[in-house]
Amino acid sequence: MQLCALRWRIERFHDTLKSGALNVEKLQFDDIHPLINALAFYRV
């Protein structure tokens, strides 16, 4: 996969997590493990 295409996929993933129905940006975590679990859950 070309670098440009991969970057676009990452940007879209970040955009989806940050805004819309997911609102991951509003979640606050004190530890990395809950963050990883939340990202895995939202990625599905």
PDB file of N, CA, C and O in Angstrom:
ATOM      1  N   MET A   1       0.863  -1.188   0.000  1.00  0.00           N
ATOM      2  CA  MET A   1       0.000   0.000   0.000  1.00  0.00           C
ATOM      3  C   MET A   1       0.899   1.237   0.000  1.00  0.00           C
ATOM      4  O   MET A   1       1.906   1.297   0.706  1.00  0.00           O
ATOM      5  N   GLN A   2       0.514   2.196  -0.792  1.00  0.00           N
ATOM      6  CA  GLN A   2       1.306   3.408  -0.875  1.00  0.00           C
ATOM      7  C   GLN A   2       1.202   4.209   0.417  1.00  0.00           C
ATOM      8  O   GLN A   2       0.198   4.144   1.125  1.00  0.00           O
ATOM      9  N   LEU A   3       2.237   4.950   0.706  1.00  0.00           N
ATOM     10  CA  LEU A   3       2.309   5.752   1.918  1.00  0.00           C
ATOM     11  C   LEU A   3       1.172   6.763   1.991  1.00  0.00           C
ATOM     12  O   LEU A   3       0.598   6.973   3.059  1.00  0.00           O
ATOM     13  N   CYS A   4       0.847   7.382   0.882  1.00  0.00           N
ATOM     14  CA  CYS A   4      -0.224   8.388   0.841  1.00  0.00           C
ATOM     15  C   CYS A   4      -1.578   7.760   1.181  1.00  0.00           C
ATOM     16  O   CYS A   4      -2.369   8.344   1.921  1.00  0.00           O
ATOM     17  N   ALA A   5      -1.836   6.580   0.642  1.00  0.00           N
ATOM     18  CA  ALA A   5      -3.098   5.888   0.904  1.00  0.00           C
ATOM     19  C   ALA A   5      -3.184   5.477   2.370  1.00  0.00           C
ATOM     20  O   ALA A   5      -4.245   5.587   2.986  1.00  0.00           O
ATOM     21  N   LEU A   6      -2.080   5.006   2.928  1.00  0.00           N
ATOM     22  CA  LEU A   6      -2.051   4.614   4.330  1.00  0.00           C
ATOM     23  C   LEU A   6      -2.274   5.819   5.233  1.00  0.00           C
ATOM     24  O   LEU A   6      -3.011   5.732   6.215  1.00  0.00           O
ATOM     25  N   ARG A   7      -1.653   6.922   4.912  1.00  0.00           N
ATOM     26  CA  ARG A   7      -1.845   8.136   5.695  1.00  0.00           C
ATOM     27  C   ARG A   7      -3.307   8.582   5.669  1.00  0.00           C
ATOM     28  O   ARG A   7      -3.852   9.004   6.690  1.00  0.00           O
ATOM     29  N   TRP A   8      -3.936   8.485   4.499  1.00  0.00           N
ATOM     30  CA  TRP A   8      -5.344   8.861   4.370  1.00  0.00           C
ATOM     31  C   TRP A   8      -6.225   7.979   5.255  1.00  0.00           C
ATOM     32  O   TRP A   8      -7.148   8.484   5.892  1.00  0.00           O
ATOM     33  N   ARG A   9      -5.961   6.681   5.307  1.00  0.00           N
ATOM     34  CA  ARG A   9      -6.734   5.764   6.156  1.00  0.00           C
ATOM     35  C   ARG A   9      -6.564   6.125   7.631  1.00  0.00           C
ATOM     36  O   ARG A   9      -7.530   6.100   8.394  1.00  0.00           O
ATOM     37  N   ILE A  10      -5.344   6.458   8.028  1.00  0.00           N
ATOM     38  CA  ILE A  10      -5.084   6.841   9.418  1.00  0.00           C
ATOM     39  C   ILE A  10      -5.811   8.138   9.744  1.00  0.00           C
ATOM     40  O   ILE A  10      -6.407   8.264  10.814  1.00  0.00           O
ATOM     41  N   GLU A  11      -5.767   9.101   8.833  1.00  0.00           N
ATOM     42  CA  GLU A  11      -6.457  10.378   9.047  1.00  0.00           C
ATOM     43  C   GLU A  11      -7.962  10.169   9.204  1.00  0.00           C
ATOM     44  O   GLU A  11      -8.578  10.774  10.082  1.00  0.00           O
ATOM     45  N   ARG A  12      -8.558   9.330   8.373  1.00  0.00           N
ATOM     46  CA  ARG A  12      -9.994   9.058   8.439  1.00  0.00           C
ATOM     47  C   ARG A  12     -10.345   8.341   9.741  1.00  0.00           C
ATOM     48  O   ARG A  12     -11.369   8.637  10.355  1.00  0.00           O
ATOM     49  N   PHE A  13      -9.501   7.399  10.166  1.00  0.00           N
ATOM     50  CA  PHE A  13      -9.721   6.686  11.422  1.00  0.00           C
ATOM     51  C   PHE A  13      -9.693   7.672  12.589  1.00  0.00           C
ATOM     52  O   PHE A  13     -10.553   7.624  13.468  1.00  0.00           O
ATOM     53  N   HIS A  14      -8.714   8.557  12.596  1.00  0.00           N
ATOM     54  CA  HIS A  14      -8.589   9.559  13.646  1.00  0.00           C
ATOM     55  C   HIS A  14      -9.801  10.489  13.643  1.00  0.00           C
ATOM     56  O   HIS A  14     -10.345  10.809  14.700  1.00  0.00           O
ATOM     57  N   ASP A  15     -10.217  10.916  12.469  1.00  0.00           N
ATOM     58  CA  ASP A  15     -11.387  11.786  12.333  1.00  0.00           C
ATOM     59  C   ASP A  15     -12.648  11.126  12.888  1.00  0.00           C
ATOM     60  O   ASP A  15     -13.441  11.762  13.582  1.00  0.00           O
ATOM     61  N   THR A  16     -12.821   9.849  12.575  1.00  0.00           N
ATOM     62  CA  THR A  16     -13.996   9.110  13.044  1.00  0.00           C
ATOM     63  C   THR A  16     -13.988   8.973  14.557  1.00  0.00           C
ATOM     64  O   THR A  16     -15.026   9.128  15.200  1.00  0.00           O
ATOM     65  N   LEU A  17     -12.835   8.686  15.125  1.00  0.00           N
ATOM     66  CA  LEU A  17     -12.746   8.556  16.580  1.00  0.00           C
ATOM     67  C   LEU A  17     -12.991   9.883  17.280  1.00  0.00           C
ATOM     68  O   LEU A  17     -13.622   9.933  18.336  1.00  0.00           O
ATOM     69  N   LYS A  18     -12.488  10.952  16.686  1.00  0.00           N
ATOM     70  CA  LYS A  18     -12.519  12.259  17.330  1.00  0.00           C
ATOM     71  C   LYS A  18     -13.900  12.905  17.297  1.00  0.00           C
ATOM     72  O   LYS A  18     -14.287  13.584  18.247  1.00  0.00           O
ATOM     73  N   SER A  19     -14.631  12.704  16.233  1.00  0.00           N
ATOM     74  CA  SER A  19     -15.917  13.378  16.084  1.00  0.00           C
ATOM     75  C   SER A  19     -17.017  12.363  15.794  1.00  0.00           C
ATOM     76  O   SER A  19     -16.776  11.156  15.757  1.00  0.00           O
ATOM     77  N   GLY A  20     -18.195  12.863  15.597  1.00  0.00           N
ATOM     78  CA  GLY A  20     -19.307  11.979  15.271  1.00  0.00           C
ATOM     79  C   GLY A  20     -19.871  11.308  16.497  1.00  0.00           C
ATOM     80  O   GLY A  20     -19.818  11.854  17.600  1.00  0.00           O
ATOM     81  N   ALA A  21     -20.407  10.137  16.304  1.00  0.00           N
ATOM     82  CA  ALA A  21     -21.095   9.422  17.383  1.00  0.00           C
ATOM     83  C   ALA A  21     -20.128   8.845  18.417  1.00  0.00           C
ATOM     84  O   ALA A  21     -20.526   8.589  19.553  1.00  0.00           O
ATOM     85  N   LEU A  22     -18.882   8.638  18.045  1.00  0.00           N
ATOM     86  CA  LEU A  22     -17.947   7.974  18.963  1.00  0.00           C
ATOM     87  C   LEU A  22     -17.463   8.889  20.081  1.00  0.00           C
ATOM     88  O   LEU A  22     -17.413   8.467  21.237  1.00  0.00           O
ATOM     89  N   ASN A  23     -17.112  10.110  19.770  1.00  0.00           N
ATOM     90  CA  ASN A  23     -16.646  11.086  20.755  1.00  0.00           C
ATOM     91  C   ASN A  23     -15.584  10.537  21.697  1.00  0.00           C
ATOM     92  O   ASN A  23     -15.655  10.748  22.907  1.00  0.00           O
ATOM     93  N   VAL A  24     -14.610   9.841  21.149  1.00  0.00           N
ATOM     94  CA  VAL A  24     -13.534   9.269  21.959  1.00  0.00           C
ATOM     95  C   VAL A  24     -12.745  10.371  22.649  1.00  0.00           C
ATOM     96  O   VAL A  24     -12.176  10.159  23.720  1.00  0.00           O
ATOM     97  N   GLU A  25     -12.712  11.534  22.040  1.00  0.00           N
ATOM     98  CA  GLU A  25     -11.955  12.650  22.609  1.00  0.00           C
ATOM     99  C   GLU A  25     -12.473  13.046  23.991  1.00  0.00           C
ATOM    100  O   GLU A  25     -11.711  13.563  24.808  1.00  0.00           O
ATOM    101  N   LYS A  26     -13.742  12.813  24.259  1.00  0.00           N
ATOM    102  CA  LYS A  26     -14.331  13.165  25.552  1.00  0.00           C
ATOM    103  C   LYS A  26     -13.975  12.167  26.654  1.00  0.00           C
ATOM    104  O   LYS A  26     -14.107  12.477  27.838  1.00  0.00           O
ATOM    105  N   LEU A  27     -13.526  10.973  26.268  1.00  0.00           N
ATOM    106  CA  LEU A  27     -13.156   9.966  27.260  1.00  0.00           C
ATOM    107  C   LEU A  27     -11.853  10.368  27.942  1.00  0.00           C
ATOM    108  O   LEU A  27     -10.933  10.857  27.287  1.00  0.00           O
ATOM    109  N   GLN A  28     -11.773  10.168  29.232  1.00  0.00           N
ATOM    110  CA  GLN A  28     -10.566  10.485  29.990  1.00  0.00           C
ATOM    111  C   GLN A  28     -10.051   9.219  30.655  1.00  0.00           C
ATOM    112  O   GLN A  28     -10.803   8.537  31.351  1.00  0.00           O
ATOM    113  N   PHE A  29      -8.798   8.901  30.452  1.00  0.00           N
ATOM    114  CA  PHE A  29      -8.198   7.702  31.022  1.00  0.00           C
ATOM    115  C   PHE A  29      -6.963   8.076  31.834  1.00  0.00           C
ATOM    116  O   PHE A  29      -6.198   8.962  31.452  1.00  0.00           O
ATOM    117  N   ASP A  30      -6.781   7.392  32.951  1.00  0.00           N
ATOM    118  CA  ASP A  30      -5.600   7.603  33.791  1.00  0.00           C
ATOM    119  C   ASP A  30      -4.495   6.603  33.467  1.00  0.00           C
ATOM    120  O   ASP A  30      -3.351   6.768  33.891  1.00  0.00           O
ATOM    121  N   ASP A  31      -4.845   5.575  32.721  1.00  0.00           N
ATOM    122  CA  ASP A  31      -3.905   4.505  32.424  1.00  0.00           C
ATOM    123  C   ASP A  31      -4.012   4.149  30.939  1.00  0.00           C
ATOM    124  O   ASP A  31      -5.033   4.421  30.308  1.00  0.00           O
ATOM    125  N   ILE A  32      -2.982   3.554  30.393  1.00  0.00           N
ATOM    126  CA  ILE A  32      -2.960   3.216  28.972  1.00  0.00           C
ATOM    127  C   ILE A  32      -3.860   2.027  28.652  1.00  0.00           C
ATOM    128  O   ILE A  32      -4.394   1.955  27.545  1.00  0.00           O
ATOM    129  N   HIS A  33      -4.045   1.093  29.584  1.00  0.00           N
ATOM    130  CA  HIS A  33      -4.811  -0.126  29.304  1.00  0.00           C
ATOM    131  C   HIS A  33      -6.280   0.148  28.980  1.00  0.00           C
ATOM    132  O   HIS A  33      -6.785  -0.424  28.014  1.00  0.00           O
ATOM    133  N   PRO A  34      -6.988   0.985  29.727  1.00  0.00           N
ATOM    134  CA  PRO A  34      -8.370   1.297  29.329  1.00  0.00           C
ATOM    135  C   PRO A  34      -8.444   2.000  27.975  1.00  0.00           C
ATOM    136  O   PRO A  34      -9.395   1.799  27.220  1.00  0.00           O
ATOM    137  N   LEU A  35      -7.445   2.820  27.669  1.00  0.00           N
ATOM    138  CA  LEU A  35      -7.415   3.491  26.375  1.00  0.00           C
ATOM    139  C   LEU A  35      -7.275   2.479  25.241  1.00  0.00           C
ATOM    140  O   LEU A  35      -7.977   2.568  24.233  1.00  0.00           O
ATOM    141  N   ILE A  36      -6.377   1.527  25.407  1.00  0.00           N
ATOM    142  CA  ILE A  36      -6.182   0.492  24.389  1.00  0.00           C
ATOM    143  C   ILE A  36      -7.457  -0.325  24.213  1.00  0.00           C
ATOM    144  O   ILE A  36      -7.842  -0.636  23.086  1.00  0.00           O
ATOM    145  N   ASN A  37      -8.113  -0.674  25.314  1.00  0.00           N
ATOM    146  CA  ASN A  37      -9.367  -1.426  25.235  1.00  0.00           C
ATOM    147  C   ASN A  37     -10.450  -0.630  24.516  1.00  0.00           C
ATOM    148  O   ASN A  37     -11.181  -1.184  23.694  1.00  0.00           O
ATOM    149  N   ALA A  38     -10.560   0.654  24.814  1.00  0.00           N
ATOM    150  CA  ALA A  38     -11.570   1.493  24.169  1.00  0.00           C
ATOM    151  C   ALA A  38     -11.295   1.616  22.674  1.00  0.00           C
ATOM    152  O   ALA A  38     -12.224   1.537  21.871  1.00  0.00           O
ATOM    153  N   LEU A  39     -10.041   1.806  22.291  1.00  0.00           N
ATOM    154  CA  LEU A  39      -9.700   1.906  20.873  1.00  0.00           C
ATOM    155  C   LEU A  39      -9.978   0.600  20.142  1.00  0.00           C
ATOM    156  O   LEU A  39     -10.448   0.611  19.004  1.00  0.00           O
ATOM    157  N   ALA A  40      -9.691  -0.523  20.790  1.00  0.00           N
ATOM    158  CA  ALA A  40      -9.988  -1.832  20.173  1.00  0.00           C
ATOM    159  C   ALA A  40     -11.496  -1.994  19.998  1.00  0.00           C
ATOM    160  O   ALA A  40     -11.951  -2.500  18.972  1.00  0.00           O
ATOM    161  N   PHE A  41     -12.261  -1.572  20.982  1.00  0.00           N
ATOM    162  CA  PHE A  41     -13.723  -1.671  20.913  1.00  0.00           C
ATOM    163  C   PHE A  41     -14.277  -0.791  19.793  1.00  0.00           C
ATOM    164  O   PHE A  41     -15.108  -1.239  19.003  1.00  0.00           O
ATOM    165  N   TYR A  42     -13.825   0.438  19.726  1.00  0.00           N
ATOM    166  CA  TYR A  42     -14.333   1.366  18.718  1.00  0.00           C
ATOM    167  C   TYR A  42     -13.849   1.020  17.312  1.00  0.00           C
ATOM    168  O   TYR A  42     -14.504   1.373  16.331  1.00  0.00           O
ATOM    169  N   ARG A  43     -12.722   0.341  17.205  1.00  0.00           N
ATOM    170  CA  ARG A  43     -12.192  -0.016  15.891  1.00  0.00           C
ATOM    171  C   ARG A  43     -13.072  -1.032  15.186  1.00  0.00           C
ATOM    172  O   ARG A  43     -13.138  -1.059  13.958  1.00  0.00           O
ATOM    173  N   VAL A  44     -13.746  -1.866  15.965  1.00  0.00           N
ATOM    174  CA  VAL A  44     -14.635  -2.876  15.381  1.00  0.00           C
ATOM    175  C   VAL A  44     -15.782  -2.167  14.743  1.00  0.00           C
ATOM    176  O   VAL A  44     -16.669  -2.808  14.182  1.00  0.00           O
TER     177      VAL A  44
END
